[in-house]
Amino acid sequence: MERAELIDKLNIDLAAELAAIVAYITYAARVDGPHRPQLSQFFTAEVSGEQIHASYLANKIVSLGGEPTTVPADVPLPNGNRAMLECVLTMEREAVSRYSQRLQDAEAFGDIALKVTLEDFIRDETSHVEETEAILRHWDL
C-alpha cells in the first residue's frame, strides 16, 4: 500500500463522514409526525461521533502529507421518516464495509495506530447499524 493511495482512500472516508454529518443534521430537522422528538434526538446524537471520525481522518491525512477534502459525498434527501432511517442504515453499513477494508489497508501500510483507531470506528458504526435496525424492525408495529 503506497502512501498516496492510502491518503486517497482516507479522503473517501472523510467525504463520507462529512456527508453523514450533513445527513444527520438535515434529517433531524426534516423528521415529522408523532415520533419527531425521538427521531430528531436520535439523528442529532449521531453527529458528534461522526465529527470525531471526520476530525481524526483529516488529521491523519495531514500527518501522512496529504490534503483533507472539504467536500462531502452526496447526501440523499429521502421523503419520510422511514426512508431517512433506511438511508442512515445504508450509510452506516457502507461505513462498516469501508472501514473494514481500510483496516486491511492500514495494516498493509504498517500503520498500527490507524488500524487500532479503525477498529474503534468499526465498533461505533456497527453500533449505529444495530440501533437503526432495531428502530426499523418495529417501525410498523
C-alpha positions as CSV (number, residue, x, y, z in Angstrom):
1,M,0.0,0.0,0.0
2,E,1.5,3.3,-1.1
3,R,1.1,6.5,1.0
4,A,-0.7,8.4,-1.8
5,E,-3.2,5.5,-2.2
6,L,-3.9,5.4,1.5
7,I,-4.4,9.2,1.6
8,D,-6.9,9.0,-1.3
9,K,-8.8,6.2,0.4
10,L,-8.9,8.1,3.7
11,N,-10.2,11.1,1.8
12,I,-13.1,9.0,0.5
13,D,-13.8,8.0,4.1
14,L,-13.6,11.7,5.2
15,A,-16.0,12.7,2.5
16,A,-18.4,10.0,3.7
17,E,-18.1,11.2,7.3
18,L,-18.7,14.8,6.3
19,A,-21.8,13.6,4.3
20,A,-23.0,11.7,7.4
21,I,-22.8,14.9,9.5
22,V,-24.8,16.8,6.9
23,A,-27.3,13.9,6.6
24,Y,-27.9,13.6,10.4
25,I,-28.3,17.3,10.9
26,T,-30.7,17.6,7.9
27,Y,-32.7,14.5,8.8
28,A,-33.1,15.7,12.4
29,A,-34.6,18.9,11.0
30,R,-36.8,17.1,8.5
31,V,-38.4,14.4,10.7
32,D,-42.1,14.9,11.4
33,G,-45.1,13.2,13.0
34,P,-45.7,11.8,16.4
35,H,-42.1,10.4,16.7
36,R,-40.4,13.6,15.8
37,P,-38.8,14.3,19.2
38,Q,-37.3,10.9,19.5
39,L,-36.1,10.6,15.9
40,S,-34.8,14.1,15.9
41,Q,-32.8,13.3,19.0
42,F,-31.6,10.0,17.5
43,F,-30.2,11.8,14.4
44,T,-28.7,14.7,16.4
45,A,-27.0,12.4,18.8
46,E,-25.0,10.7,16.0
47,V,-23.4,14.0,14.8
48,S,-20.8,14.2,17.5
49,G,-19.5,10.7,16.7
50,E,-19.2,11.4,13.0
51,Q,-17.4,14.7,13.8
52,I,-14.9,12.8,15.9
53,H,-14.3,10.4,13.0
54,A,-14.0,13.2,10.5
55,S,-11.6,15.1,12.6
56,Y,-9.4,12.1,13.1
57,L,-9.3,11.3,9.4
58,A,-8.5,14.9,8.5
59,N,-5.6,15.0,11.0
60,K,-4.4,11.5,9.8
61,I,-4.4,12.7,6.2
62,V,-2.4,15.8,7.0
63,S,0.1,13.7,9.1
64,L,0.6,11.4,6.1
65,G,1.4,14.5,4.0
66,G,-2.0,14.8,2.2
67,E,-4.7,17.5,2.0
68,P,-8.0,16.6,3.6
69,T,-11.1,17.0,1.4
70,T,-13.6,19.7,2.3
71,V,-16.3,18.2,0.0
72,P,-18.8,15.8,1.5
73,A,-20.0,12.8,-0.5
74,D,-23.6,13.1,-1.9
75,V,-26.3,13.2,0.7
76,P,-29.6,11.6,-0.3
77,L,-32.7,13.6,0.7
78,P,-35.4,10.9,1.0
79,N,-39.0,11.7,1.9
80,G,-40.4,10.4,5.1
81,N,-39.0,9.2,8.4
82,R,-38.7,5.6,7.5
83,A,-36.9,6.5,4.3
84,M,-34.4,8.6,6.2
85,L,-33.8,5.8,8.6
86,E,-33.2,3.4,5.7
87,C,-30.7,5.9,4.2
88,V,-28.9,6.1,7.5
89,L,-28.8,2.3,7.7
90,T,-27.3,2.2,4.2
91,M,-24.7,4.8,5.1
92,E,-23.7,3.1,8.3
93,R,-23.4,-0.3,6.6
94,E,-21.2,1.2,3.9
95,A,-19.1,2.8,6.6
96,V,-18.5,-0.6,8.3
97,S,-17.5,-2.1,4.9
98,R,-15.2,0.8,4.1
99,Y,-13.5,0.8,7.5
100,S,-13.1,-2.9,7.4
101,Q,-11.2,-2.5,4.1
102,R,-9.3,0.5,5.4
103,L,-8.2,-1.6,8.4
104,Q,-6.6,-4.0,6.0
105,D,-5.0,-1.1,4.1
106,A,-3.6,0.4,7.3
107,E,-2.1,-3.0,8.2
108,A,-0.6,-3.3,4.7
109,F,0.8,0.2,5.1
110,G,2.2,-0.6,8.5
111,D,0.2,2.0,10.5
112,I,-0.8,0.2,13.6
113,A,-2.3,3.3,15.3
114,L,-4.6,3.8,12.3
115,K,-5.5,0.1,12.4
116,V,-6.5,0.3,16.1
117,T,-8.5,3.5,15.6
118,L,-10.3,2.0,12.6
119,E,-11.3,-1.0,14.8
120,D,-12.9,1.6,17.1
121,F,-14.7,3.2,14.1
122,I,-16.0,-0.2,13.0
123,R,-17.4,-0.7,16.6
124,D,-19.0,2.7,16.5
125,E,-20.6,2.2,13.1
126,T,-21.7,-1.3,13.9
127,S,-23.5,0.1,16.9
128,H,-25.2,2.7,14.7
129,V,-26.3,-0.1,12.3
130,E,-27.7,-2.2,15.1
131,E,-29.6,0.7,16.7
132,T,-31.1,1.8,13.3
133,E,-32.1,-1.8,12.5
134,A,-33.8,-2.1,15.9
135,I,-35.8,1.1,15.2
136,L,-36.8,-0.1,11.7
137,R,-37.6,-3.7,12.9
138,H,-40.5,-2.5,14.9
139,W,-41.5,0.5,12.8
140,D,-44.9,-0.8,11.6
141,L,-46.0,-2.2,14.9
